[in-house]
Amino acid sequence: MNYQQFQALCDSTTQGQLTLLDRRFNSLLISLSFARKLNANSVALEAEEVVSQRALLEVERRRQDERDRALASQRYQQKAASAELHERIFNLIRDSIAQPEQLRARVLDISDDAINLIDNLYTRAVSIRKLEEYTPNLPWLEEDLIRAVNLPPFADSKDTKRVKVTSVRNAMGFIGSEDLGILVPAYTMQYLLPNSIEPFNLLSQKIWEHALGTANTAQVLAELDGDMNPSMAFIMGMFHGLGKGALARLYTQCFDDIKRNLLQELRQAGRSVSYNALLQLGPSELYLRNFMLHFSHQYTAKLFASMNFRFIPFQAVYEDFAKAKNVNELNGLARNLYQAQRYSQFRMMYSANFATAEDGKTLCKDAGLQLPALDVLRGVNLKRLRLRRGAAADPNR
């Protein structure tokens, strides 16, 4: 796909209700205010309201006309400058999919120790001693696990005589391998998502909310299925949105670099009008939304294909998920993931008043979710980790 094809796809208003809901959802991930500014098709920002001229005097009308023409010219120049800039960014983002190792090095801080720890959590009869071997270079994880084991559901806040756990070995032993299979992926996902991706300050939090909701939903659906490993379904749901975080970070990183290079070219070419227009541009919510819509699942698949997981089928599941056009093309963990992320998407949109009950029916029908499963999911708190010892609150980001 080239840039012109990408733009035509993003600008299309004839792709159906599911596409519209996906556009709304990804807009909501960026920010509520941005989602509210979009037009009915979620394609472009609404033009600012034009001031009424009925009560203006003739002289004032002429001045207003001049201001309107100047504003229109300014918008035109900025739109052209933005298109020139974002075509270069698009090419970089598209090409980076084929270079996952470089992408990991630039936008993710996931070490081999973190990969090996997560992978070994899913081996049979893994020992706590073996898992502990990978934690010395993961101080953030040690801190999170020690904090978790001293809070409910592991610790009784009313028990004043309980000794506080201070070592990661004791923490991991007390938590147990089953609940570590939930906590470690959750803490890792939080670590990989920065607290803020300037200027999209709420995006990381929203990606995390969707990841947690999807992971919990996938876990419940696997339990209802009976033949699927709930912990494996959970981890697939937890990391499926990592491509969005990587993509957003790459976009903000390369925006300034490419803009700076383009400004230099425009100055040398004497294109002062285009130079001044480009100078005023900042990272675009709309372009980021469109990049996430069309590339994030591919990013997730390629990132995990570049990691050396031996016991968790990330690559196969995420590649199938990224390529599938509907749930009927999937089975097993990939189908479970498709259903879980659709349900979590609806719950997030509905709670923000960006989806109706009818929209929910559309999304659940697309996911192939049946009433018995939906009846169970309605009672699930998607914002709390579901551990063997009981529910744990969403870890604060």
Contacts in CASP RR format, 6 or more apart in sequence:
PFRMAT RR
TARGET T0000
AUTHOR 0000-0000-0000
METHOD contacts of the structure
MODEL  1
MNYQQFQALCDSTTQGQLTLLDRRFNSLLISLSFARKLNANSVALEAEEV
VSQRALLEVERRRQDERDRALASQRYQQKAASAELHERIFNLIRDSIAQP
EQLRARVLDISDDAINLIDNLYTRAVSIRKLEEYTPNLPWLEEDLIRAVN
LPPFADSKDTKRVKVTSVRNAMGFIGSEDLGILVPAYTMQYLLPNSIEPF
NLLSQKIWEHALGTANTAQVLAELDGDMNPSMAFIMGMFHGLGKGALARL
YTQCFDDIKRNLLQELRQAGRSVSYNALLQLGPSELYLRNFMLHFSHQYT
AKLFASMNFRFIPFQAVYEDFAKAKNVNELNGLARNLYQAQRYSQFRMMY
SANFATAEDGKTLCKDAGLQLPALDVLRGVNLKRLRLRRGAAADPNR
1 9 0 8 1.000
1 94 0 8 1.000
1 294 0 8 1.000
3 86 0 8 1.000
3 87 0 8 1.000
3 90 0 8 1.000
3 91 0 8 1.000
6 90 0 8 1.000
6 290 0 8 1.000
6 294 0 8 1.000
7 83 0 8 1.000
9 294 0 8 1.000
10 43 0 8 1.000
10 290 0 8 1.000
10 293 0 8 1.000
10 294 0 8 1.000
11 43 0 8 1.000
11 44 0 8 1.000
12 43 0 8 1.000
13 41 0 8 1.000
13 43 0 8 1.000
17 359 0 8 1.000
17 362 0 8 1.000
18 362 0 8 1.000
18 363 0 8 1.000
18 366 0 8 1.000
20 41 0 8 1.000
20 42 0 8 1.000
21 345 0 8 1.000
21 349 0 8 1.000
21 355 0 8 1.000
21 359 0 8 1.000
21 362 0 8 1.000
21 363 0 8 1.000
22 293 0 8 1.000
23 38 0 8 1.000
23 41 0 8 1.000
23 42 0 8 1.000
23 43 0 8 1.000
23 289 0 8 1.000
23 293 0 8 1.000
24 35 0 8 1.000
24 38 0 8 1.000
24 42 0 8 1.000
24 349 0 8 1.000
24 354 0 8 1.000
24 355 0 8 1.000
25 345 0 8 1.000
25 348 0 8 1.000
25 349 0 8 1.000
25 354 0 8 1.000
26 289 0 8 1.000
26 292 0 8 1.000
26 293 0 8 1.000
27 34 0 8 1.000
27 35 0 8 1.000
27 38 0 8 1.000
27 42 0 8 1.000
27 285 0 8 1.000
27 289 0 8 1.000
28 35 0 8 1.000
28 206 0 8 1.000
28 348 0 8 1.000
28 349 0 8 1.000
28 352 0 8 1.000
28 354 0 8 1.000
29 203 0 8 1.000
29 206 0 8 1.000
29 207 0 8 1.000
29 210 0 8 1.000
29 244 0 8 1.000
29 292 0 8 1.000
30 200 0 8 1.000
30 202 0 8 1.000
30 203 0 8 1.000
30 206 0 8 1.000
30 285 0 8 1.000
30 288 0 8 1.000
30 289 0 8 1.000
31 200 0 8 1.000
31 201 0 8 1.000
31 202 0 8 1.000
31 203 0 8 1.000
31 285 0 8 1.000
32 202 0 8 1.000
32 352 0 8 1.000
34 285 0 8 1.000
34 289 0 8 1.000
35 352 0 8 1.000
35 354 0 8 1.000
37 45 0 8 1.000
37 46 0 8 1.000
38 44 0 8 1.000
38 45 0 8 1.000
38 46 0 8 1.000
39 45 0 8 1.000
39 46 0 8 1.000
44 286 0 8 1.000
45 286 0 8 1.000
50 68 0 8 1.000
51 64 0 8 1.000
53 61 0 8 1.000
53 64 0 8 1.000
56 64 0 8 1.000
74 277 0 8 1.000
77 273 0 8 1.000
77 274 0 8 1.000
77 276 0 8 1.000
77 277 0 8 1.000
78 277 0 8 1.000
78 278 0 8 1.000
78 280 0 8 1.000
78 281 0 8 1.000
80 274 0 8 1.000
80 277 0 8 1.000
81 274 0 8 1.000
81 277 0 8 1.000
81 278 0 8 1.000
81 281 0 8 1.000
82 278 0 8 1.000
82 281 0 8 1.000
82 284 0 8 1.000
82 287 0 8 1.000
84 262 0 8 1.000
84 274 0 8 1.000
84 278 0 8 1.000
85 255 0 8 1.000
85 258 0 8 1.000
85 259 0 8 1.000
85 262 0 8 1.000
85 278 0 8 1.000
85 281 0 8 1.000
86 284 0 8 1.000
86 287 0 8 1.000
88 258 0 8 1.000
88 262 0 8 1.000
89 251 0 8 1.000
89 254 0 8 1.000
89 255 0 8 1.000
89 258 0 8 1.000
89 287 0 8 1.000
90 291 0 8 1.000
92 250 0 8 1.000
92 254 0 8 1.000
92 258 0 8 1.000
93 247 0 8 1.000
93 250 0 8 1.000
93 251 0 8 1.000
93 254 0 8 1.000
93 291 0 8 1.000
93 295 0 8 1.000
94 295 0 8 1.000
96 102 0 8 1.000
96 103 0 8 1.000
96 250 0 8 1.000
97 103 0 8 1.000
97 295 0 8 1.000
97 298 0 8 1.000
97 299 0 8 1.000
97 302 0 8 1.000
98 302 0 8 1.000
100 302 0 8 1.000
100 303 0 8 1.000
100 305 0 8 1.000
100 306 0 8 1.000
101 306 0 8 1.000
103 246 0 8 1.000
103 250 0 8 1.000
103 299 0 8 1.000
103 302 0 8 1.000
103 303 0 8 1.000
103 306 0 8 1.000
104 110 0 8 1.000
104 303 0 8 1.000
104 306 0 8 1.000
104 307 0 8 1.000
106 250 0 8 1.000
106 253 0 8 1.000
107 245 0 8 1.000
107 246 0 8 1.000
107 249 0 8 1.000
107 250 0 8 1.000
107 253 0 8 1.000
108 192 0 8 1.000
108 242 0 8 1.000
108 246 0 8 1.000
108 303 0 8 1.000
109 191 0 8 1.000
109 192 0 8 1.000
110 188 0 8 1.000
110 192 0 8 1.000
110 307 0 8 1.000
111 137 0 8 1.000
111 138 0 8 1.000
112 308 0 8 1.000
113 134 0 8 1.000
113 135 0 8 1.000
113 137 0 8 1.000
113 138 0 8 1.000
114 134 0 8 1.000
114 138 0 8 1.000
114 141 0 8 1.000
114 188 0 8 1.000
115 307 0 8 1.000
115 308 0 8 1.000
115 309 0 8 1.000
116 134 0 8 1.000
117 131 0 8 1.000
117 134 0 8 1.000
117 135 0 8 1.000
117 138 0 8 1.000
117 141 0 8 1.000
117 184 0 8 1.000
118 184 0 8 1.000
118 185 0 8 1.000
118 188 0 8 1.000
118 235 0 8 1.000
118 309 0 8 1.000
118 312 0 8 1.000
119 308 0 8 1.000
119 309 0 8 1.000
119 310 0 8 1.000
119 311 0 8 1.000
119 312 0 8 1.000
120 126 0 8 1.000
120 130 0 8 1.000
120 131 0 8 1.000
120 134 0 8 1.000
120 311 0 8 1.000
121 131 0 8 1.000
121 177 0 8 1.000
121 180 0 8 1.000
121 181 0 8 1.000
121 184 0 8 1.000
122 181 0 8 1.000
122 231 0 8 1.000
122 232 0 8 1.000
122 235 0 8 1.000
122 311 0 8 1.000
122 312 0 8 1.000
123 311 0 8 1.000
126 177 0 8 1.000
128 169 0 8 1.000
128 172 0 8 1.000
128 173 0 8 1.000
128 176 0 8 1.000
128 177 0 8 1.000
129 169 0 8 1.000
131 172 0 8 1.000
131 177 0 8 1.000
131 180 0 8 1.000
132 168 0 8 1.000
132 169 0 8 1.000
132 172 0 8 1.000
135 141 0 8 1.000
135 142 0 8 1.000
135 168 0 8 1.000
135 172 0 8 1.000
140 187 0 8 1.000
140 191 0 8 1.000
141 184 0 8 1.000
141 187 0 8 1.000
141 188 0 8 1.000
141 191 0 8 1.000
142 168 0 8 1.000
142 171 0 8 1.000
144 183 0 8 1.000
144 187 0 8 1.000
144 395 0 8 1.000
145 168 0 8 1.000
145 171 0 8 1.000
145 172 0 8 1.000
145 175 0 8 1.000
145 180 0 8 1.000
145 183 0 8 1.000
145 184 0 8 1.000
145 187 0 8 1.000
146 165 0 8 1.000
146 166 0 8 1.000
146 167 0 8 1.000
146 168 0 8 1.000
146 171 0 8 1.000
148 154 0 8 1.000
148 171 0 8 1.000
148 175 0 8 1.000
148 183 0 8 1.000
148 392 0 8 1.000
148 395 0 8 1.000
149 155 0 8 1.000
149 165 0 8 1.000
149 170 0 8 1.000
149 171 0 8 1.000
149 174 0 8 1.000
149 175 0 8 1.000
150 164 0 8 1.000
150 165 0 8 1.000
151 157 0 8 1.000
151 392 0 8 1.000
152 392 0 8 1.000
153 387 0 8 1.000
153 389 0 8 1.000
153 390 0 8 1.000
153 391 0 8 1.000
153 392 0 8 1.000
154 174 0 8 1.000
154 175 0 8 1.000
154 389 0 8 1.000
155 162 0 8 1.000
156 162 0 8 1.000
165 171 0 8 1.000
165 174 0 8 1.000
172 180 0 8 1.000
175 183 0 8 1.000
178 231 0 8 1.000
178 388 0 8 1.000
179 387 0 8 1.000
179 388 0 8 1.000
179 389 0 8 1.000
181 231 0 8 1.000
181 234 0 8 1.000
181 235 0 8 1.000
182 231 0 8 1.000
182 234 0 8 1.000
182 385 0 8 1.000
182 386 0 8 1.000
182 387 0 8 1.000
183 385 0 8 1.000
183 387 0 8 1.000
183 392 0 8 1.000
185 215 0 8 1.000
185 234 0 8 1.000
185 235 0 8 1.000
185 238 0 8 1.000
185 239 0 8 1.000
186 212 0 8 1.000
186 215 0 8 1.000
186 238 0 8 1.000
186 385 0 8 1.000
186 395 0 8 1.000
187 395 0 8 1.000
189 208 0 8 1.000
189 211 0 8 1.000
189 238 0 8 1.000
189 239 0 8 1.000
189 242 0 8 1.000
190 208 0 8 1.000
190 395 0 8 1.000
190 397 0 8 1.000
192 242 0 8 1.000
193 204 0 8 1.000
193 207 0 8 1.000
193 208 0 8 1.000
193 242 0 8 1.000
193 245 0 8 1.000
193 397 0 8 1.000
194 204 0 8 1.000
194 249 0 8 1.000
195 204 0 8 1.000
195 397 0 8 1.000
196 204 0 8 1.000
197 203 0 8 1.000
197 204 0 8 1.000
197 245 0 8 1.000
197 248 0 8 1.000
197 249 0 8 1.000
197 252 0 8 1.000
198 252 0 8 1.000
199 252 0 8 1.000
199 282 0 8 1.000
199 283 0 8 1.000
200 248 0 8 1.000
200 252 0 8 1.000
200 283 0 8 1.000
200 285 0 8 1.000
200 288 0 8 1.000
203 244 0 8 1.000
203 245 0 8 1.000
203 248 0 8 1.000
204 245 0 8 1.000
204 397 0 8 1.000
205 397 0 8 1.000
206 348 0 8 1.000
207 241 0 8 1.000
207 244 0 8 1.000
207 245 0 8 1.000
208 397 0 8 1.000
209 348 0 8 1.000
209 383 0 8 1.000
210 241 0 8 1.000
210 341 0 8 1.000
210 344 0 8 1.000
210 345 0 8 1.000
210 348 0 8 1.000
211 237 0 8 1.000
211 238 0 8 1.000
211 239 0 8 1.000
211 240 0 8 1.000
211 241 0 8 1.000
212 238 0 8 1.000
212 382 0 8 1.000
212 383 0 8 1.000
212 385 0 8 1.000
212 394 0 8 1.000
213 340 0 8 1.000
213 344 0 8 1.000
213 347 0 8 1.000
213 382 0 8 1.000
213 383 0 8 1.000
214 237 0 8 1.000
214 238 0 8 1.000
214 240 0 8 1.000
214 241 0 8 1.000
214 337 0 8 1.000
214 340 0 8 1.000
214 341 0 8 1.000
214 344 0 8 1.000
215 234 0 8 1.000
215 235 0 8 1.000
215 236 0 8 1.000
215 237 0 8 1.000
215 238 0 8 1.000
215 340 0 8 1.000
216 234 0 8 1.000
216 344 0 8 1.000
216 380 0 8 1.000
216 381 0 8 1.000
216 382 0 8 1.000
216 384 0 8 1.000
216 385 0 8 1.000
216 386 0 8 1.000
217 339 0 8 1.000
217 340 0 8 1.000
217 341 0 8 1.000
217 343 0 8 1.000
217 344 0 8 1.000
217 377 0 8 1.000
217 380 0 8 1.000
217 382 0 8 1.000
218 233 0 8 1.000
218 234 0 8 1.000
218 236 0 8 1.000
218 237 0 8 1.000
218 336 0 8 1.000
218 337 0 8 1.000
218 339 0 8 1.000
218 340 0 8 1.000
219 230 0 8 1.000
219 231 0 8 1.000
219 233 0 8 1.000
219 234 0 8 1.000
219 386 0 8 1.000
220 230 0 8 1.000
220 376 0 8 1.000
220 377 0 8 1.000
220 380 0 8 1.000
220 386 0 8 1.000
221 228 0 8 1.000
221 233 0 8 1.000
221 336 0 8 1.000
221 339 0 8 1.000
221 340 0 8 1.000
221 373 0 8 1.000
221 377 0 8 1.000
222 228 0 8 1.000
222 229 0 8 1.000
222 230 0 8 1.000
222 232 0 8 1.000
222 233 0 8 1.000
222 234 0 8 1.000
222 336 0 8 1.000
223 230 0 8 1.000
224 372 0 8 1.000
224 373 0 8 1.000
224 376 0 8 1.000
225 336 0 8 1.000
228 332 0 8 1.000
228 333 0 8 1.000
228 336 0 8 1.000
232 312 0 8 1.000
232 333 0 8 1.000
233 333 0 8 1.000
233 336 0 8 1.000
233 337 0 8 1.000
233 340 0 8 1.000
235 312 0 8 1.000
236 314 0 8 1.000
236 317 0 8 1.000
236 318 0 8 1.000
236 333 0 8 1.000
236 336 0 8 1.000
236 337 0 8 1.000
237 337 0 8 1.000
237 340 0 8 1.000
237 341 0 8 1.000
239 300 0 8 1.000
239 304 0 8 1.000
239 314 0 8 1.000
240 297 0 8 1.000
240 300 0 8 1.000
240 318 0 8 1.000
240 321 0 8 1.000
240 337 0 8 1.000
240 341 0 8 1.000
241 296 0 8 1.000
241 300 0 8 1.000
242 299 0 8 1.000
242 300 0 8 1.000
242 303 0 8 1.000
242 304 0 8 1.000
243 296 0 8 1.000
243 297 0 8 1.000
243 299 0 8 1.000
243 300 0 8 1.000
243 303 0 8 1.000
244 292 0 8 1.000
244 296 0 8 1.000
244 299 0 8 1.000
244 300 0 8 1.000
245 296 0 8 1.000
246 299 0 8 1.000
246 300 0 8 1.000
246 303 0 8 1.000
247 288 0 8 1.000
247 291 0 8 1.000
247 292 0 8 1.000
247 295 0 8 1.000
247 296 0 8 1.000
247 299 0 8 1.000
248 288 0 8 1.000
248 292 0 8 1.000
251 283 0 8 1.000
251 287 0 8 1.000
251 288 0 8 1.000
251 291 0 8 1.000
252 283 0 8 1.000
255 282 0 8 1.000
255 283 0 8 1.000
259 278 0 8 1.000
259 281 0 8 1.000
259 282 0 8 1.000
262 278 0 8 1.000
263 275 0 8 1.000
263 278 0 8 1.000
263 279 0 8 1.000
266 272 0 8 1.000
266 274 0 8 1.000
266 275 0 8 1.000
266 278 0 8 1.000
267 275 0 8 1.000
297 318 0 8 1.000
297 321 0 8 1.000
297 322 0 8 1.000
298 322 0 8 1.000
300 318 0 8 1.000
300 322 0 8 1.000
301 315 0 8 1.000
301 318 0 8 1.000
301 319 0 8 1.000
301 321 0 8 1.000
301 322 0 8 1.000
304 314 0 8 1.000
304 315 0 8 1.000
304 318 0 8 1.000
305 314 0 8 1.000
305 315 0 8 1.000
305 318 0 8 1.000
305 319 0 8 1.000
307 314 0 8 1.000
309 315 0 8 1.000
313 333 0 8 1.000
316 334 0 8 1.000
317 333 0 8 1.000
317 334 0 8 1.000
317 337 0 8 1.000
320 329 0 8 1.000
320 330 0 8 1.000
320 334 0 8 1.000
321 330 0 8 1.000
321 334 0 8 1.000
321 337 0 8 1.000
321 338 0 8 1.000
323 329 0 8 1.000
324 330 0 8 1.000
324 334 0 8 1.000
324 338 0 8 1.000
326 366 0 8 1.000
327 335 0 8 1.000
327 338 0 8 1.000
327 339 0 8 1.000
327 366 0 8 1.000
327 367 0 8 1.000
327 368 0 8 1.000
330 338 0 8 1.000
338 367 0 8 1.000
339 367 0 8 1.000
339 368 0 8 1.000
339 369 0 8 1.000
342 363 0 8 1.000
342 364 0 8 1.000
342 366 0 8 1.000
342 367 0 8 1.000
342 369 0 8 1.000
343 363 0 8 1.000
343 364 0 8 1.000
343 367 0 8 1.000
343 369 0 8 1.000
343 374 0 8 1.000
343 377 0 8 1.000
344 382 0 8 1.000
345 363 0 8 1.000
346 355 0 8 1.000
346 359 0 8 1.000
346 360 0 8 1.000
346 363 0 8 1.000
346 364 0 8 1.000
347 382 0 8 1.000
349 355 0 8 1.000
349 359 0 8 1.000
350 356 0 8 1.000
350 357 0 8 1.000
350 359 0 8 1.000
350 360 0 8 1.000
355 363 0 8 1.000
364 374 0 8 1.000
369 377 0 8 1.000
380 386 0 8 1.000
381 391 0 8 1.000
383 393 0 8 1.000
383 394 0 8 1.000
384 391 0 8 1.000
384 392 0 8 1.000
384 393 0 8 1.000
384 394 0 8 1.000
385 391 0 8 1.000
385 392 0 8 1.000
385 393 0 8 1.000
385 394 0 8 1.000
385 395 0 8 1.000
END
